[in-house]
């Protein structure tokens, strides 16, 4: 006789935090755990925005055919009063064969329900925001590690520069590289898959300009424009690179990891900025930042020729670096 799998998920689960990718994974893993012991599990999703009073009581009541249920209440932080009242009523007298999973992004709305869940020993799964490049570096590195793949720091840097603006896209890019390739994931591999992205192009232009490689920066810029890249994100990357030089220069000496933690950057960004600071002084950086601010104004509608505005900014950056 086959033994019934032991239930591992508690009756109450709270998924807390704003990062959608992590919240979705936490929910998916919870449902997988539940279905391992209850293959016929009935899953009911209730969204706060469309909630109708009394729905929790209706769905939580035992069915004629028995079986376990999982009620997933999404976005408690947007919940109307009716939903909060129904949740509190359920928590006061929970049904034995019902698992309640609640998601909450952030804020004080729904606090009484949150407090009650925690007092009732709910399993709390965190989905913290992934905002800084340091956060994204750790996230991408973990993505490869959980897949059993090795990745070089340069590859992580290149991947974030190419697709790091959106965490969901970053996760998908990591997954693609894991699925489509073998061996160690290095910078060359990332460039092969993602080197043509807008963000990657902008970083290459900015790297050349900040290093004083005027001809190379202009060549990359013209190639980017010819392939349909908008000047706006290129200017944004130029501004970001210069701001990082200023921040790292002002932070002084210290371990890259410590400085990165203090500035909300990744260690590789600190190392890159420190290398880039060679040849730069405070006045040159101020002049370069002013030139990029002017280019930003012009590419967003304040000037007649956006491409010329970026070219002029690149020339100014190069001149400011060499002191001419």
Backbone torsions as a table, in degrees:
resi	resn	phi	psi	omega
1	UNK	NA	130.3	-177.5
2	UNK	-80.3	131.6	-179.9
3	UNK	-74.9	143.2	176.9
4	UNK	-74.1	130.4	179.7
5	UNK	-57.2	139.9	179.9
6	UNK	-73.9	135.3	179.1
7	UNK	-69.7	129.3	-177.5
8	UNK	-109.4	-14.3	-177.5
9	UNK	-94.3	130.1	176.4
10	UNK	-68.4	165.3	-177.3
11	UNK	-64.9	-22.4	-178.0
12	UNK	-124.5	132.7	179.7
13	UNK	-134.8	132.9	176.5
14	UNK	-118.7	124.6	175.6
15	UNK	-107.5	109.4	-170.7
16	UNK	-117.3	127.9	176.3
17	UNK	138.5	156.7	-172.3
18	UNK	-87.1	-10.4	-174.1
19	UNK	-80.3	108.0	-173.9
20	UNK	-57.7	-41.9	-178.9
21	UNK	-60.5	-45.8	-178.5
22	UNK	-69.3	-38.1	179.4
23	UNK	-64.6	-42.8	179.2
24	UNK	-63.4	-39.8	178.7
25	UNK	-67.0	-39.4	179.0
26	UNK	-63.2	-41.1	178.3
27	UNK	-66.4	-44.9	-178.9
28	UNK	-60.8	-43.7	-178.9
29	UNK	-67.6	-34.6	177.6
30	UNK	-64.4	-45.2	179.2
31	UNK	-64.6	-37.9	177.6
32	UNK	-62.1	-42.7	178.3
33	UNK	-61.4	-43.9	-179.0
34	UNK	-64.1	-41.8	-177.2
35	UNK	-71.9	-19.5	176.9
36	UNK	-64.0	-34.1	179.0
37	UNK	-102.6	-14.2	179.6
38	UNK	-139.1	79.5	-176.2
39	UNK	-57.3	-27.6	-178.9
40	UNK	-95.5	22.2	-178.8
41	UNK	-53.3	133.0	174.3
42	UNK	-95.3	123.6	-179.2
43	UNK	-108.5	125.7	179.1
44	UNK	-119.4	122.9	179.6
45	UNK	-103.7	131.8	179.3
46	UNK	-125.5	117.1	-179.4
47	UNK	-92.7	137.0	-178.0
48	UNK	-58.0	-39.0	-174.8
49	UNK	-65.2	-27.1	-176.4
50	UNK	-117.6	19.2	-174.4
51	UNK	-70.1	138.1	175.9
52	UNK	-112.3	132.2	-176.6
53	UNK	-51.8	136.5	177.4
54	UNK	90.0	-6.8	-175.3
55	UNK	-63.1	-38.4	-178.6
56	UNK	-62.4	-44.7	178.9
57	UNK	-60.9	-40.3	-179.3
58	UNK	-65.7	-48.5	-176.8
59	UNK	-73.1	-26.1	-177.9
60	UNK	-81.9	-17.7	-177.8
61	UNK	-67.0	145.3	-177.2
62	UNK	-60.3	141.2	178.1
63	UNK	-88.0	163.6	-179.3
64	UNK	-61.8	-30.1	-175.1
65	UNK	-97.2	3.4	179.3
66	UNK	71.0	-160.7	179.4
67	UNK	96.2	161.7	-178.0
68	UNK	-90.1	151.9	178.8
69	UNK	-127.4	155.0	171.2
70	UNK	-129.7	118.6	175.0
71	UNK	-96.0	121.2	178.1
72	UNK	-107.5	111.3	179.3
73	UNK	-101.7	112.6	-174.1
74	UNK	-95.8	138.1	172.6
75	UNK	64.7	57.2	174.7
76	UNK	-55.9	-30.4	-179.5
77	UNK	-65.7	-10.1	176.8
78	UNK	-113.7	10.8	-169.6
79	UNK	-70.8	134.8	171.1
80	UNK	-71.2	167.5	-177.7
81	UNK	-58.8	-36.8	-178.1
82	UNK	-60.5	-41.5	179.6
83	UNK	-66.2	-42.7	-179.9
84	UNK	-63.8	-40.8	179.3
85	UNK	-64.4	-42.0	-179.8
86	UNK	-67.2	-36.5	177.7
87	UNK	-65.6	-43.0	179.6
88	UNK	-64.3	-37.3	177.7
89	UNK	-65.0	-41.1	178.2
90	UNK	-64.4	-44.4	-178.4
91	UNK	-64.9	-27.0	177.8
92	UNK	-72.8	-27.7	-179.5
93	UNK	-146.6	72.4	-175.8
94	UNK	-68.2	149.9	175.5
95	UNK	-81.2	140.5	-173.1
96	UNK	-66.2	-30.1	-176.6
97	UNK	-104.0	21.8	-178.0
98	UNK	-118.8	127.4	171.7
99	UNK	-99.9	130.4	179.2
100	UNK	-107.0	122.4	175.8
101	UNK	-116.3	125.0	-177.9
102	UNK	-120.0	133.8	174.9
103	UNK	-109.3	142.7	-177.7
104	UNK	-146.6	118.4	-175.0
105	UNK	-75.8	-54.4	-178.9
106	UNK	-176.7	173.0	175.6
107	UNK	93.9	178.7	-174.6
108	UNK	-93.2	-14.6	-179.1
109	UNK	-64.1	131.9	-177.9
110	UNK	84.5	13.6	-174.3
111	UNK	-59.9	-38.8	-178.8
112	UNK	-63.4	-38.8	177.8
113	UNK	-67.1	-43.3	178.5
114	UNK	-58.3	-47.3	-179.2
115	UNK	-62.1	-40.2	-179.8
116	UNK	-66.6	-41.1	177.2
117	UNK	-59.0	-45.8	-177.8
118	UNK	-67.7	-38.8	178.0
119	UNK	-67.2	-26.0	-179.7
120	UNK	-87.8	14.0	176.6
121	UNK	65.5	37.3	176.5
122	UNK	-65.5	146.6	171.5
123	UNK	-72.5	126.0	-179.3
124	UNK	-106.1	120.1	177.2
125	UNK	-110.9	123.8	-174.6
126	UNK	-89.6	141.4	174.5
127	UNK	-131.7	67.6	-174.1
128	UNK	-66.5	153.9	-179.7
129	UNK	-63.7	140.3	174.5
130	UNK	-111.7	97.6	-172.3
131	UNK	-115.1	-52.9	-173.1
132	UNK	-78.0	163.0	176.7
133	UNK	-64.3	-28.8	175.4
134	UNK	-63.6	-45.9	178.3
135	UNK	-59.4	-43.5	-177.3
136	UNK	-67.8	-35.4	177.0
137	UNK	-62.4	-46.3	179.8
138	UNK	-64.9	-39.8	-179.7
139	UNK	-63.7	-49.0	-178.3
140	UNK	-63.9	-42.2	178.9
141	UNK	-60.1	-41.9	179.4
142	UNK	-66.6	-35.7	179.3
143	UNK	-57.7	-44.8	179.4
144	UNK	-70.9	-38.7	-178.3
145	UNK	-63.9	-42.2	-178.9
146	UNK	-69.0	-20.2	176.5
147	UNK	-91.3	1.1	179.0
148	UNK	75.5	25.8	-179.0
149	UNK	-116.0	147.1	175.2
150	UNK	-91.2	142.2	178.9
151	UNK	-138.1	138.9	-179.7
152	UNK	-82.9	152.4	176.7
153	UNK	-56.3	-38.0	178.8
154	UNK	-64.7	-34.9	178.3
155	UNK	-67.8	-41.1	177.8
156	UNK	-62.3	-44.6	178.5
157	UNK	-58.6	-48.2	-178.2
158	UNK	-63.3	-36.8	-179.7
159	UNK	-67.5	-41.1	179.0
160	UNK	-67.6	-39.0	177.4
161	UNK	-64.6	-31.2	-177.4
162	UNK	-83.2	-42.9	-172.7
163	UNK	-134.7	11.7	-171.2
164	UNK	-72.8	-3.6	-178.5
165	UNK	-66.3	-32.6	-176.5
166	UNK	-121.9	123.5	-176.0
167	UNK	-64.3	-38.0	-179.9
168	UNK	-63.2	-41.1	178.2
169	UNK	-68.3	-36.0	177.7
170	UNK	-63.3	-44.0	178.5
171	UNK	-62.5	-41.8	179.5
172	UNK	-64.8	-38.7	179.6
173	UNK	-65.3	-41.4	177.0
174	UNK	-62.1	-44.0	-179.9
175	UNK	-62.7	-37.9	179.1
176	UNK	-64.6	-44.4	-179.5
177	UNK	-64.6	-38.0	177.9
178	UNK	-64.8	-43.2	-175.7
179	UNK	-74.2	-35.7	-170.7
180	UNK	-96.6	-9.4	-174.3
181	UNK	-129.6	170.5	175.7
182	UNK	-131.4	163.6	177.4
183	UNK	77.3	-162.0	-178.0
184	UNK	-73.7	133.8	176.3
185	UNK	-85.8	114.8	-179.0
186	UNK	-118.0	-180.0	-175.5
187	UNK	-62.3	-37.4	-179.4
188	UNK	-63.5	-38.7	179.2
189	UNK	-66.5	-42.6	178.2
190	UNK	-62.6	-42.9	179.8
191	UNK	-61.7	-35.2	-179.2
192	UNK	-65.7	-36.5	-177.0
193	UNK	-90.3	-33.1	-169.7
194	UNK	-130.3	9.9	-176.3
195	UNK	-64.9	-20.2	-177.7
196	UNK	-91.0	0.7	-178.1
197	UNK	-67.3	153.5	-178.5
198	UNK	-56.2	-46.5	-176.9
199	UNK	-63.7	-41.0	180.0
200	UNK	-62.7	-42.3	178.6
201	UNK	-60.9	-44.7	179.4
202	UNK	-61.0	-39.8	179.4
203	UNK	-66.8	-37.0	179.1
204	UNK	-67.1	-40.5	176.4
205	UNK	-61.8	-47.3	-177.8
206	UNK	-64.3	-42.3	179.3
207	UNK	-58.3	-45.2	-179.1
208	UNK	-66.5	-42.4	-178.4
209	UNK	-64.5	-46.6	-178.3
210	UNK	-66.0	-29.8	178.4
211	UNK	-81.2	-2.1	180.0
212	UNK	81.4	13.9	179.4
213	UNK	-89.6	75.1	-171.4
214	UNK	-58.5	-50.5	-177.6
215	UNK	-59.8	-44.1	179.8
216	UNK	-65.8	-41.1	179.4
217	UNK	-62.2	-43.4	179.3
218	UNK	-67.6	-37.6	178.7
219	UNK	-63.7	-45.3	179.5
220	UNK	-64.8	-39.6	178.7
221	UNK	-61.6	-48.7	-177.9
222	UNK	-64.5	-36.3	176.8
223	UNK	-65.5	-41.6	179.7
224	UNK	-61.9	-46.1	-179.5
225	UNK	-63.0	-39.7	-178.6
226	UNK	-65.4	-26.6	-179.5
227	UNK	-96.9	10.6	172.3
228	UNK	95.7	10.0	179.4
229	UNK	-76.7	132.8	178.9
230	UNK	-74.9	142.3	179.8
231	UNK	-65.0	-24.7	-173.9
232	UNK	-58.7	-51.9	179.8
233	UNK	-65.7	-26.6	177.8
234	UNK	-67.1	-42.6	177.2
235	UNK	-64.2	-38.6	179.8
236	UNK	-61.2	-40.5	179.5
237	UNK	-69.9	-39.5	175.3
238	UNK	-56.4	-45.9	-179.7
239	UNK	-63.7	-41.8	179.7
240	UNK	-62.0	-44.3	-179.2
241	UNK	-61.6	-43.3	-179.2
242	UNK	-67.8	-40.2	177.9
243	UNK	-61.8	-38.2	179.2
244	UNK	-66.7	-36.9	175.5
245	UNK	-59.9	-44.4	-179.3
246	UNK	-63.7	-48.0	-177.6
247	UNK	-61.7	-46.1	-178.4
248	UNK	-70.0	-37.7	177.8
249	UNK	-62.8	-38.9	-179.5
250	UNK	-75.0	-22.5	-176.8
251	UNK	-74.1	-18.1	178.9
252	UNK	75.6	-161.9	-176.9
253	UNK	-81.7	171.4	-178.8
254	UNK	139.5	166.8	178.5
255	UNK	-62.9	139.9	-178.6
256	UNK	-55.1	-41.3	-178.4
257	UNK	-63.3	-39.4	-179.5
258	UNK	-69.2	-44.5	179.0
259	UNK	-64.0	-41.5	179.5
260	UNK	-60.8	-42.6	-179.8
261	UNK	-63.5	-40.8	-179.1
262	UNK	-67.9	-36.3	-175.4
263	UNK	-95.6	-3.8	-177.6
264	UNK	71.7	30.6	179.8
265	UNK	-114.8	172.1	173.2
266	UNK	-90.1	149.3	-180.0
267	UNK	-53.9	-38.4	-179.5
268	UNK	-65.4	-28.6	177.0
269	UNK	-70.4	-37.3	177.6
270	UNK	-64.4	-45.8	179.1
271	UNK	-61.6	-41.7	180.0
272	UNK	-64.9	-42.7	179.6
273	UNK	-65.6	-38.9	179.0
274	UNK	-63.0	-40.2	176.2
275	UNK	-66.4	-38.4	-177.6
276	UNK	-71.7	-20.0	-177.9
277	UNK	-70.2	-16.8	178.5
278	UNK	-60.0	125.0	-179.7
279	UNK	92.6	-3.5	-179.7
280	UNK	-107.3	142.9	172.6
281	UNK	-125.8	169.4	-177.5
282	UNK	-56.6	-42.6	-178.0
283	UNK	-67.6	-40.7	178.7
284	UNK	-63.7	-41.9	178.4
285	UNK	-64.3	-40.8	178.8
286	UNK	-61.8	-42.3	179.5
287	UNK	-65.3	-41.4	-179.8
288	UNK	-65.7	-42.8	179.8
289	UNK	-64.3	-38.6	178.1
290	UNK	-64.3	-39.7	179.5
291	UNK	-65.5	-39.2	179.2
292	UNK	-69.5	-36.6	177.3
293	UNK	-62.4	-40.4	177.2
294	UNK	-65.4	-41.8	178.6
295	UNK	-63.9	-38.6	178.8
296	UNK	-60.7	-42.9	177.9
297	UNK	-61.9	-42.7	-175.4
298	UNK	-73.5	-38.7	-178.4
299	UNK	-74.0	-15.8	178.7
300	UNK	-97.8	21.5	174.4
301	UNK	113.0	-6.3	-177.2
302	UNK	-85.7	-5.6	-179.3
303	UNK	-133.3	171.2	-177.0
304	UNK	-87.6	-29.5	-174.1
305	UNK	-130.6	93.6	-177.4
306	UNK	-59.3	-39.1	-178.0
307	UNK	-65.4	-44.0	178.4
308	UNK	-62.2	-35.7	179.8
309	UNK	-62.1	-40.6	179.7
310	UNK	-71.2	-40.9	178.0
311	UNK	-58.7	-44.0	-179.5
312	UNK	-64.0	-38.5	178.5
313	UNK	-64.6	-41.2	178.9
314	UNK	-62.5	-43.2	178.2
315	UNK	-62.5	-41.4	179.6
316	UNK	-65.8	-40.9	179.0
317	UNK	-61.4	-47.0	-179.6
318	UNK	-61.8	-43.4	179.8
319	UNK	-66.8	-38.9	-179.2
320	UNK	-65.7	-34.9	-179.4
321	UNK	-69.7	-42.0	-177.0
322	UNK	-84.8	-6.2	175.2
323	UNK	85.3	8.6	179.8
324	UNK	-78.9	NA	NA
